[in-house]
Amino acid sequence: MKEFLVYNGMRMLLLIGCAVLVLGVWSLLADEVPVLWALVVALLLSGVLSWFLLARQREALAARLQERAAKASAAFEARKAREDED
């Protein structure tokens, strides 16, 4: 659960930071800022940046999810084996 919160929290912070940056730069360069387009640009920018900057956190999350899936699969197989014995 910790890995999930860390990764998604960092993604949200990156998105907010990119939104502030894009809105700030756009407002300096233009008189009017279309907020929807600025947020789309921020979303794309944060997605690309997170691919590179958050690789370690994404790998930790993937490893934790794989571990949980393996435990669940083993428990399912154990229950199935007990049912077969009965």
Kinemage of the C-alpha trace (Angstrom):
@kinemage 1
@onewidth
@group {chain A} dominant
@subgroup {mainchain}
@vectorlist {calphas} color= white
{ca met a 1} P 0.000 0.000 0.000
{ca lys a 2} L 2.886 2.330 0.784
{ca glu a 3} L 4.289 1.988 -2.737
{ca phe a 4} L 0.882 2.823 -4.214
{ca leu a 5} L 0.551 5.982 -2.133
{ca val a 6} L 4.111 7.108 -2.821
{ca tyr a 7} L 3.896 6.607 -6.578
{ca asn a 8} L 0.468 8.175 -7.019
{ca gly a 9} L 1.278 11.019 -4.652
{ca met a 10} L 4.400 11.844 -6.626
{ca arg a 11} L 2.410 11.660 -9.883
{ca met a 12} L -0.130 14.130 -8.504
{ca leu a 13} L 2.591 16.494 -7.290
{ca leu a 14} L 4.267 16.308 -10.689
{ca leu a 15} L 0.967 17.053 -12.429
{ca ile a 16} L 0.253 20.027 -10.166
{ca gly a 17} L 3.781 21.349 -10.664
{ca cys a 18} L 3.518 21.012 -14.430
{ca ala a 19} L 0.120 22.719 -14.417
{ca val a 20} L 1.485 25.655 -12.433
{ca leu a 21} L 4.500 25.872 -14.737
{ca val a 22} L 2.480 25.679 -17.966
{ca leu a 23} L -0.124 28.163 -16.750
{ca gly a 24} L 2.602 30.553 -15.599
{ca val a 25} L 4.597 30.406 -18.820
{ca trp a 26} L 1.453 30.623 -20.952
{ca ser a 27} L 0.242 33.688 -19.032
{ca leu a 28} L 3.610 35.380 -19.573
{ca leu a 29} L 3.508 34.741 -23.320
{ca ala a 30} L -0.163 35.443 -24.034
{ca asp a 31} L -2.859 37.772 -22.815
{ca glu a 32} L -5.451 35.033 -22.427
{ca val a 33} L -4.826 31.535 -21.082
{ca pro a 34} L -7.160 28.734 -22.227
{ca val a 35} L -7.143 26.726 -19.009
{ca leu a 36} L -8.352 23.482 -20.584
{ca trp a 37} L -5.548 23.459 -23.163
{ca ala a 38} L -2.989 24.413 -20.533
{ca leu a 39} L -4.127 21.473 -18.390
{ca val a 40} L -3.933 19.113 -21.368
{ca val a 41} L -0.367 20.250 -22.047
{ca ala a 42} L 0.467 19.856 -18.335
{ca leu a 43} L -1.026 16.352 -18.316
{ca leu a 44} L 1.054 15.316 -21.327
{ca leu a 45} L 4.198 16.901 -19.911
{ca ser a 46} L 3.767 15.273 -16.499
{ca gly a 47} L 3.126 11.893 -18.156
{ca val a 48} L 6.370 12.070 -20.090
{ca leu a 49} L 8.333 13.338 -17.112
{ca ser a 50} L 6.937 10.684 -14.801
{ca trp a 51} L 8.041 7.976 -17.223
{ca phe a 52} L 11.645 9.023 -16.623
{ca leu a 53} L 11.597 10.557 -13.132
{ca leu a 54} L 9.414 8.015 -11.349
{ca ala a 55} L 10.796 4.786 -12.817
{ca arg a 56} L 12.128 3.569 -9.466
{ca gln a 57} L 8.799 4.131 -7.690
{ca arg a 58} L 6.895 2.481 -10.562
{ca glu a 59} L 9.157 -0.581 -10.354
{ca ala a 60} L 8.654 -0.806 -6.581
{ca leu a 61} L 4.886 -0.642 -7.085
{ca ala a 62} L 5.005 -3.298 -9.800
{ca ala a 63} L 7.104 -5.597 -7.602
{ca arg a 64} L 4.687 -5.200 -4.702
{ca leu a 65} L 1.686 -5.921 -6.945
{ca gln a 66} L 3.433 -8.992 -8.364
{ca glu a 67} L 4.151 -10.220 -4.843
{ca arg a 68} L 0.502 -9.780 -3.823
{ca ala a 69} L -0.691 -11.540 -6.986
{ca ala a 70} L 1.633 -14.477 -6.319
{ca lys a 71} L 0.339 -14.794 -2.737
{ca ala a 72} L -3.266 -14.662 -3.911
{ca ser a 73} L -2.595 -17.263 -6.590
{ca ala a 74} L -0.886 -19.574 -4.093
{ca ala a 75} L -3.792 -19.216 -1.665
{ca phe a 76} L -6.272 -19.967 -4.446
{ca glu a 77} L -4.349 -23.061 -5.490
{ca ala a 78} L -4.190 -24.240 -1.852
{ca arg a 79} L -7.973 -23.855 -1.478
{ca lys a 80} L -8.519 -25.657 -4.780
{ca ala a 81} L -6.269 -28.522 -3.663
{ca arg a 82} L -8.182 -28.851 -0.374
{ca glu a 83} L -11.479 -28.972 -2.261
{ca asp a 84} L -10.090 -31.687 -4.557
{ca glu a 85} L -9.090 -33.766 -1.515
{ca asp a 86} L -12.624 -33.673 -0.134
